[in-house]
Amino acid sequence: MISSDFHIHTCYCDGKDSPENIILQAISLGMKKLGFSGHAHTPFDEDACMSLENTEKYKREISRLKREYQSKIKIFCGVEQDYFSDTDASSYDFIIGSVHYVECGGEFLSVDDTPEILSRLIHKCNDDPYEVAAKYFALVSDVVNKTGANIIGHFDLLTKFNAGNKFFDEHNQRYKNAARSALDALLKTGRPFEINTGAIAKGYKNFPYPSREILEYISAHNGRVILSSDAHKKENLMYEFPKYEALAKSLGLKVIEL
């Protein structure tokens, strides 16, 4: 069974808990490895990411906690590097490469902040959600090259608010073509795709990122996956990992741990 989690947010960005409280929770769960992944600074939207000052504080604290808890758990200092982040990620232990924003009409808007912001983004893109999807997946296709990612973050984050196909049909051919183009590019990198349970824990979805259809495509093309909770509070560490580890293996996917 999986005993590690490498997508964790703390109070240094938009998480609830301190790194040390998360570590104590991880130890209580019997975890062997814990990877912190604060949101890298993004200049046009500082609400959810680490400030430049907090970035340095985060690095120092994780370094201290690595030493303090080294006999109990192996700790990694990572970063979730957005496509548009403006800080150097080369010093981190690992990098999750993600896309949270799409630019349209000269404005960068988040695909996962609120349904209202997603609706505004679609409106700015000619009221065409498939134009948004094309722009989003074009960025995703390049995320490993742009960020140096070891892990591909929540591949279809665009679907966060799309329960019941509220904004677009995920089986529409334009959507599928855009997603598969990105998948084909990323599969060539050999980097693992997250099976990310964060939106389930928050009540937005009843299935992880990415969709089952996308997981089947990854499996058919010999891709790899890694379980990630995208936890923003300590109670969500390794959220529903046994269930989705079993599902991944039933689909023939190779599940890895860093």
C-alpha atoms as one frame of an Amber mdcrd trajectory, in Angstrom:
protein
   0.000   0.000   0.000   1.069   3.570  -0.679   2.689   5.176   2.367   3.732
   8.523   0.908   2.116  11.731  -0.306   3.918  14.379  -2.346   1.287  17.064
  -2.899   0.808  18.935   0.376   0.063  22.616   1.020   0.762  24.449   4.255
  -0.025  27.779   5.881   2.819  29.285   3.849   0.445  29.366   0.850  -3.256
  28.449   0.869  -3.089  25.502   3.268  -4.544  25.466   6.763  -1.856  23.822
   8.896   1.765  24.354   9.805   4.336  21.975   8.315   5.086  20.490  11.726
   1.437  19.679  12.455   1.211  17.975   9.078   4.329  15.951   9.854   2.883
  14.820  13.184  -0.302  13.724  11.395   1.753  11.858   8.798   3.691  10.027
  11.487   0.445   9.065  13.220  -0.741   7.563   9.907   2.414   5.500   9.598
   3.609   7.364   6.525   7.178   6.758   5.365   7.640   9.792   3.108   6.083
  13.250   3.022   6.595  15.803   0.259   5.623  19.428   0.830   4.747  21.329
  -2.350   3.961  24.972  -1.686   2.432  26.983  -4.530   5.254  28.863  -6.237
   4.917  32.614  -6.495   2.748  33.794  -9.393   3.102  37.536 -10.011  -0.406
  38.326 -11.276  -2.266  36.404  -8.529  -0.759  36.276  -5.046  -3.864  35.098
  -3.177  -3.072  31.367  -3.115   0.680  31.185  -3.693   3.646  31.710  -1.401
   4.833  35.295  -1.255   8.501  35.851  -2.043   9.141  36.310   1.683   7.212
  33.181   2.632   9.035  31.180  -0.011  12.294  31.647   1.864  10.662  30.989
   5.242   9.099  27.812   3.850  12.440  26.514   2.611  14.130  27.220   5.934
  11.422  25.595   8.019  11.198  22.448   5.916  14.984  22.139   6.059  14.870
  22.355   9.859  12.036  19.853  10.131  13.840  17.407   7.841  16.638  17.226
  10.396  14.382  17.196  13.432  12.182  14.314  12.252  14.675  12.348  10.154
  14.496   9.312  12.437  10.698   9.091  12.070   9.827  10.083   8.505  11.606
  11.149   5.325  10.628  14.701   4.406  11.025  16.393   1.028  10.880  20.105
   0.247   9.092  20.457  -3.068   7.123  23.050  -4.971   4.034  23.182  -7.130
   5.353  25.251  -9.985   2.627  26.858 -12.037   3.275  27.354 -15.741   3.391
  31.099 -15.060   5.354  31.059 -11.785   8.275  33.463 -11.759  10.630  31.862
  -9.208  13.476  29.398  -9.791  12.465  25.854  -8.822  15.837  24.187  -9.371
  16.782  24.004  -5.665  13.735  21.958  -4.601  13.734  18.212  -4.012  10.936
  17.738  -6.536   8.609  19.800  -8.730   4.930  19.344  -9.500   4.183  21.073
 -12.799   0.682  22.535 -12.996  -1.492  24.894 -14.994  -4.007  26.970 -13.031
  -4.549  29.909 -15.394  -5.536  30.640 -18.953  -4.923  33.986 -20.627  -7.686
  35.447 -22.729  -8.224  39.038 -23.766  -5.038  40.099 -22.012  -6.172  38.754
 -18.626  -5.031  35.669 -16.738  -7.951  33.888 -15.108  -7.968  30.796 -12.911
  -9.691  27.608 -14.018 -10.088  26.337 -10.436 -10.805  29.339  -8.205 -14.603
  29.720  -8.452 -17.306  28.752 -10.965 -17.912  32.453 -11.541 -14.301  33.063
 -12.598 -14.410  30.052 -14.913 -17.618  31.396 -16.439 -15.951  34.778 -16.930
 -12.996  33.108 -18.640 -15.300  31.267 -21.035 -17.137  34.507 -21.791 -13.850
  36.283 -22.572 -12.953  33.430 -24.936 -15.875  34.076 -27.279 -18.300  32.197
 -25.018 -16.606  29.040 -26.256 -15.563  26.591 -23.510 -13.713  24.456 -26.053
 -11.510  27.412 -26.942 -10.673  27.609 -23.226  -9.967  23.867 -23.209  -7.690
  24.198 -26.228  -5.734  27.020 -24.579  -5.547  25.153 -21.265  -4.336  21.859
 -22.697  -1.832  23.616 -24.964  -0.181  24.940 -21.806  -0.465  21.573 -20.061
   1.252  19.872 -23.002   4.335  22.036 -22.358   4.271  22.013 -18.548   7.146
  19.564 -18.060   9.350  21.499 -20.465   8.402  24.837 -18.873   8.664  23.880
 -15.189  11.105  20.963 -15.136   8.424  18.938 -13.369   9.014  15.496 -11.880
   5.226  15.060 -11.511   2.406  16.227 -13.786  -0.171  17.943 -11.589  -3.963
  17.458 -11.872  -3.976  17.050 -15.646  -7.634  18.014 -16.196  -8.012  20.619
 -13.444 -10.288  22.478 -15.858 -13.068  20.035 -14.867 -13.191  21.058 -11.195
 -16.579  22.801 -11.477 -17.899  20.767 -14.389 -20.053  18.199 -12.567 -22.937
  17.214 -14.809 -21.137  18.875 -17.748 -22.172  22.251 -16.355 -19.747  24.233
 -18.516 -18.759  21.829 -21.314 -19.137  18.257 -22.491 -16.013  16.247 -21.678
 -16.924  13.845 -24.495 -17.079  16.619 -27.087 -14.547  15.847 -29.812 -12.860
  19.255 -29.570 -12.304  18.724 -25.847 -11.026  15.179 -26.357  -8.690  16.221
 -29.169  -7.148  18.964 -27.012  -6.697  16.645 -24.033  -5.223  13.829 -26.097
  -2.779  16.150 -27.813  -1.483  17.157 -24.374  -1.421  13.538 -23.206   0.601
  12.475 -26.223   3.175  15.207 -25.583   3.464  14.446 -21.871   3.599  10.671
 -22.243   6.813  11.141 -24.206   8.439  12.739 -21.149   7.980   9.627 -18.992
   6.848  11.748 -16.057   4.087  10.306 -13.866   0.617  11.804 -13.911  -1.090
  12.492 -10.606  -4.172  10.643  -9.548  -5.205  13.620  -7.461  -7.966  13.167
  -4.861  -8.038  16.769  -3.643 -11.291  17.829  -5.293 -13.063  14.767  -3.873
 -11.972  15.683  -0.353 -13.335  19.207  -0.891 -16.661  17.975  -2.280 -16.256
  19.271  -5.838 -15.912  15.924  -7.606 -16.673  12.261  -7.070 -13.673  11.043
  -9.075 -10.045  12.179  -8.994  -8.138  14.139 -11.594  -7.788  12.906 -14.280
 -10.996  11.277 -15.518 -11.327   7.522 -15.889 -11.234   7.875 -19.682  -7.941
   9.742 -19.462  -6.525   7.170 -17.039  -7.453   4.453 -19.512  -5.630   6.371
 -22.256  -2.538   6.726 -20.045  -2.639   3.008 -19.307  -3.006   2.101 -22.979
   0.128   4.139 -23.713   2.219   2.723 -20.863   2.144   5.868 -18.760   2.759
   5.959 -15.032   0.770   7.487 -12.188   1.382   8.667  -8.635  -1.243   9.079
  -5.905  -1.531  12.658  -4.589  -3.948  14.143  -2.062  -3.354  17.827  -2.856
  -4.111  18.197   0.853  -4.739  21.695   2.191  -5.285  20.408   5.725  -3.669
  17.581   7.619  -6.820  15.474   7.832  -6.725  14.935   4.055  -3.304  13.325
   3.836  -3.421  10.256   1.540  -7.154  10.851   1.029  -8.809   7.660  -0.322
  -5.456   6.327  -1.560  -6.298   2.608  -1.079  -9.447   2.964  -3.206  -7.726
   4.695  -6.096  -4.531   2.678  -5.906  -6.728  -0.391  -6.409  -8.562   1.288
  -9.288  -5.310   2.291 -10.968  -3.983  -1.244 -10.778  -7.277  -2.627 -12.113
  -6.772  -0.383 -15.165  -3.274  -1.784 -15.664  -1.530   1.408 -14.584   1.929
   1.389 -13.040   1.625   3.190  -9.684   4.892   4.650  -8.426   6.189   6.406
  -5.322   9.049   8.903  -5.367
